[in-house]
Amino acid sequence: MLILLPPSEGKAAEGDGPPLDMTALSLPGLTATRERVLGALEALCAGPEEEARRVLGLSPGQADAIGRNRHLRTAPTLPAWRLYTGVLYDNLGLSTLDPERTARSVLIFSALWGALRPADSVPLYRLSMGVKLPPLGPLAAVWRPVLTEVLPAGGLLVDMRSAPYAAAWKAPVVRVRVFREQDGRRTVVSHMAKATRGALARDLLANGADPAGPEELLKTVLDLGYPAELTGTDLDVITG
């Protein structure tokens, strides 16, 4: 079982590790594309601030992110399990889980790095997968061919990514959807969905779950106490 996660807009305030070593990151087949995207981001952020804010979708109050993006190669780093924060990661609690299990069972997708293992050390950055980064274009399209070539497509892939990151790698997956059910009606609530995905990922990892397919995954999730059902190959988790 491999759990696919999105990154988070929320990130830790500062790194305390050595500068970026691209060759030390996992999935070395992504290195050339990582260099291309990093170079394009550096060039954008070295130009007019207004253009960089427009492309990156930043407000005037977020201009400090542009400055950080100019110096990613020399900035201090921290492991991905510390870098990403927010509702999903708060509920997941990667720091309290077995690092060997998370190393083989978790992939974190990123607009800048393609995909990371939790222990990969990278600097604080700002870039989302929905960006059209000059001169490369839409980042999901940039990453799709190389991720398809490099990432393992076998085994059970449990997809907890948001749509822009799912578009960057379209392998056969079991997509985890979260619905709130009230008065017989189901709705999606983003904040709650992130919290539920984080908690479910934590429980799967902490309990040593290794289902081989969608039906086994459903049984495992039910045994963990989550109301759920399969809709095709989608795992729908229902909350009250």
N, C-alpha and C positions, 0 to 999 in steps of 0.2 A: 504494500500500500504506500502510495506517495501522495501527500497532501499538498495541494497547490494553493498558495496564499497570495493576496495582493500586497503591495507595500502599504504605507500609510502616509497621508498628508502630514500628520503629526510626527515629528522626529525629535530625538534627544537634543538637548541644547548644545552639546559640545563633545568632540572626541578627545581621547587622551592617548591614543596609540600612535605609532610611527606613520609617516606619510604613505600614501597609496602605493602598493606594489601590485601592479596589474597581474604579474606572473604568478602571484601567490593565491589568486582567487580560484575557486573551484570552477569546473566546466571550462577548461582552457580553450576549447573550440570556439568559445564566444569572444576571445580576446580581440581579434581583429575588428569585429563590429563594435565592441566596447570602445576601442580606440577611436573609431570613426565618429561615434555618437558623442564621446567626450570632447573630441576636437571641435565638432560642430557647435556644441554647447559653449565651449570656451570662446570661440569666435563670435558667437551671438552676443555673449555677455561682455565681450571687450568692446563692442560697438555702442551705438546710442542707447541710453537707458530706456527711453520710451519704446523703442522697437523691441528690446528684450522683454520688457513688461508685457507688451502686446502679444508677442509670440508665446510666452510662458503663461499668460493668463494671470498676471500678478497685479495687485493694486499698488498705488503709490506707497502705501505703508509697508509693502513687502520688498522694497527695493534692496534691502540688505541681502536678500537671497541672491541677487544678481552678483553682488560683490563676492559672495562665497563661491558662486559657480566659476568665477574667474581663477580661483586658486585651488581647485580640487586636487591637483597633483601634489601640492605641498602641504595641504591642510592635515591636521591630525585625524586619525580614523578611529572607528569603533566597530565591534562586530555587529552584524545585522540584527541579531537578537536583542541588542541594546538600542540600536539606531531607531527602529520602528516602534512607535508608541500609538496611543489611541485605543478605542473601545475594543477592537478585535484583539489586539496584542495584549491589552491589560487582562482580558479574560483568558487568553492563551497562556500567559506566564512562561515563556520559553526558558527563562533563567532558572526555573525550578524543575524543569524536566531533564531527563537523562540526555546528555549531549550526544552520545553515540546514537541513540534512537532518533533524535531530531536531525542529526546529520544525514541519516539515510532515508528519512521519511518525510522531510519538509523541503519544499522549494518556494522561495519568495521571489515573485516576479518584479521587475524593475524596468522603468523606461530607459535608465542610463546603463544598467549593468546586464540587462536581459533577464537573468535569473541568478539567484544567490542561494548558497547554503547558509544556515543561521550563523555559523562561525566566521563567514567571510567578513573581512574588515574593510570598510569603505568610509569615505568622509561624508559629512553632512552635505546634502545637495538638494536642489529643487528642480524637478522635471517630472512631468506626468506623461503617461502613455498616449493621451489624447492630443498631444502637441504635434504640430507640423513643423519640424525643425529644419530651417534652411541649412544647407541645400538638399538635405536628405529626404524631406517630405514626412508623411505620417509615420510615426515611430512604430506603430503596430506592424505596418507593412515592411519596415526596415528589419525588424526582428524576426518576422515569421519564418523566412526561409532558413535562417541559421539556427533558430530554436528547433525547428522541425528536424534539422540534420543532427543536432547535438543531443537533444534531450531524449531520455528513455521513453519509449511509447508503450512498452509492455507492462503488464501488471495492472493493478487497480489504481486509477488516478482519481482522487477525490478532490473536486474542483470547488474551491471557496473564493475564487477570484471575482472581482468586479468585471463588468463587461469590457472596458477598454483593454484590460490585461488578458482576459480570455481571448480576445481577438488576435493577440500576438502569438498564440500557440493553440491550434485547434486539433488537439489529439482526442481520441475517444475517451471521454471522461464520464464520471458520475457527478453531475452538477448538484451542489447543495443549495437548495432554496429554502427560505424561511418565511413563513406566513403567520400572521396573527389571526386567530379565529374568534369571532365575537358575533353572537346572534346568528350563527350559521353562515356568516360571510367571512371570506379570507382576504386580508389585505397585506401589503408589504410595508414594513416600517424599517427604514434604513438603519437607524441606530440600534434597534433591537436585533435586527438581522446580523449585524456585525458582532454584537455581544454573543449571540447564540452560536454563530460559526466559531468564534474564538473558544467558547466553552466546550463545544463539541470536539473541536480539534484537540484541545487539551485532554479531554476524557479518552479519546481514541488513543492518543500517544501514551498517557499515563497508565492505561490499562493493558498496554501491550497488544492492542488489537491489530490483527493482520488479515482482514477479510480478503478473499480471493476475487469476489465479484459483487455486483449490486445487491443480490439477494442476501448474501452473507453480511454485507455492510448494513442492510436494513435490520437484520436480526441483531447485529451488534449494537446498533443505535437504540433499538427498542429495549434491549437488555440493560443499556446504560440509563434508561429512564426517560428517553426523549420520545414523545408522540411523533410518529413519522410514517410515511408511506412512499412507495415508489410510483412515480408517474413516468412511464417509459423508462428512461435511464436517469431521470432526475430524482434525487432524494429530497422529498418535501418534509421539512420539520415544522410541526405545528405548535404554536405557543398560544396561551390563553390571553 
